[in-house]
Amino acid sequence: MARIVPTYELYGEKTGGKPDFWLHCETIPSRSSLHHWEIRPHRHDSFFQILYIDSGSGEAMFSSVWHPIEPQSVITVPPSLDHGFRFSRDIGGFVITVLSSHLKAFPGDRSRLGEWMASPHLTKLDMDDEDGRYVAACLQRLGHEFAQQRAGRNDLLESYLTSALLITARLSSEKQEDQGAADENERRMELLHGLIQRHFKSHEPAAFYAKALGISPTHLNRIVRATTGHGAHELIARKLLDEAKRELVFTFGSVQEIAFRLGFSDPAYFSRFFLKQAGQTPRAWRVAERAKLGV
């Protein structure tokens, strides 16, 4: 039986009658922290959403496909699209929910903006670029203005919203036009990173990820090597190693407990894996690294 994806006005709040707002803004932690930093798949029939991420990381899910989230990014979600999020605990930024009928263009209409808003986008802002900084400033000002309840509020909210959307759409479209064929490899790498984040504890081989992306293992290896200088197998192993290092430094679990948490059924095999990748045993690396950090 297909799983029913709930429809909300705001996440966790069922629709009922006409919505009582045209725009709502809140910090991302204010709601996600109530749900263990995970917003499960859902949709909004009448609302368009914008998330501004200024710190932390996570993943965004659009129609069952997960994508990595980086700081200084804008995420746009059209109405009626199944979507969800997983956030790190240090996530920072705003989520803006707008009644679609109040937008400058309606998602899916024949205007350039409407066509762009009909699909989800993750747009990385270049903070060395004037337009990138302006989008970030508009969304930050929108968040502050929403909270203030001062005179002229609605006009300013509409102005900040329209400016941020138009410039984000331009930045996103320019990036797509400039990169051409290279975009496809970048898209596949983003999907690959999201897949590895979800499945690295299962120790799936490179062939598993190639199949999920709809390409051959040889093609996957070629894309990964061209992008990172490493093969796909090395990329997967590096993710396991990075997580192992984080656990060793920032948790008090034993090496055996960490091995089990990372999907190793044999702690001895975990120790051999770590020694091969890092050049030290897990215990020796933990002692040395904590001494450096003063932990």
C-alpha positions, 0 to 999 in steps of 0.5 A, spaced: 500 500 500 502 506 498 504 511 503 499 517 504 503 523 504 500 528 509 498 535 507 499 541 511 499 549 511 505 549 516 509 542 518 505 538 523 498 543 522 493 540 518 489 544 513 482 547 515 478 552 512 481 558 509 489 559 511 489 565 516 496 568 513 499 570 506 506 569 509 509 566 515 516 566 517 520 562 522 527 560 524 528 553 522 530 550 529 524 553 532 520 547 528 525 542 526 527 541 533 520 539 536 521 533 531 528 531 532 531 535 527 527 531 521 521 534 517 518 528 514 515 527 507 509 532 506 506 537 502 503 544 501 497 544 496 496 552 496 503 554 499 510 556 496 516 555 501 523 558 501 528 556 506 534 560 507 540 556 510 545 560 513 549 555 517 549 548 519 547 542 514 542 537 512 539 533 506 532 536 502 528 530 499 524 532 493 519 526 490 523 521 494 530 523 492 535 526 497 540 532 496 545 535 500 544 542 504 550 546 504 550 553 508 549 559 504 543 556 500 536 558 498 531 552 497 525 553 493 519 548 494 513 549 489 506 547 491 503 540 491 510 537 491 512 531 496 518 534 500 522 533 507 528 535 510 533 532 515 537 538 519 544 538 523 543 540 530 547 547 528 542 549 523 541 556 522 536 560 517 529 561 516 523 558 513 518 562 509 511 559 507 507 564 502 500 563 499 501 561 492 496 566 489 500 572 493 507 571 489 509 575 483 508 569 478 504 563 479 508 557 479 507 553 473 505 559 469 508 561 462 513 567 465 520 565 466 519 566 473 513 562 474 516 556 470 522 556 474 518 556 481 514 550 478 520 545 480 524 545 486 531 548 487 537 548 491 541 555 489 548 556 493 549 563 494 556 566 492 557 571 498 563 574 494 558 576 489 554 582 490 547 578 488 548 573 493 549 577 498 543 581 496 539 575 496 541 573 503 540 580 506 533 580 503 531 574 506 534 576 513 531 582 513 524 579 511 525 574 517 526 580 522 521 584 519 516 579 520 517 578 527 517 586 528 509 587 527 511 594 525 507 599 520 509 598 513 510 591 514 506 587 509 509 592 503 516 591 506 515 583 506 512 583 499 518 587 497 523 583 500 520 576 498 519 578 490 527 581 490 529 575 493 525 570 489 527 574 482 535 574 483 535 567 486 531 565 480 536 569 475 542 566 479 540 559 479 538 559 471 545 563 470 548 557 473 545 552 469 546 556 462 553 557 464 555 549 466 552 546 460 553 538 460 558 539 466 551 540 470 549 533 469 555 530 472 555 535 478 547 533 479 549 526 479 555 528 484 550 531 489 545 525 488 551 520 490 553 524 496 546 524 498 545 517 497 552 515 501 549 519 507 543 515 507 547 508 506 554 508 508 552 504 514 550 499 510 557 498 507 554 498 500 559 497 494 560 502 488 555 498 484 549 499 488 550 507 488 551 506 480 545 502 479 541 507 484 543 513 479 542 509 473 549 509 470 554 503 470 559 502 475 565 504 470 561 511 468 560 512 476 568 511 477 569 516 471 565 521 474 567 521 481 575 521 479 574 527 474 570 531 480 574 529 486 581 525 484 579 519 487 575 513 485 568 511 487 570 506 492 575 511 496 569 516 496 565 511 500 571 509 504 572 516 506 565 517 508 566 512 513 573 514 515 570 521 517 564 519 521 569 514 525 573 520 526 568 524 528 565 519 533 572 517 536 573 525 538 566 527 540 563 521 543 565 517 549 563 510 546 568 504 546 571 503 539 567 496 539 561 501 540 563 505 534 564 500 530 557 497 531 554 504 530 558 504 523 555 498 521 561 493 522 559 487 525 566 485 527 570 490 531 577 487 529 575 489 522 573 496 523 580 497 527 584 494 520 579 498 516 581 504 520 589 503 520 589 502 513 585 509 512 588 513 517 595 510 518 593 509 526 589 504 530 582 507 532 585 508 540 591 511 538 588 516 533 583 518 538 588 519 544 593 523 539 587 527 536 584 529 543 590 531 546 591 536 540 584 539 541 584 539 549 578 534 549 
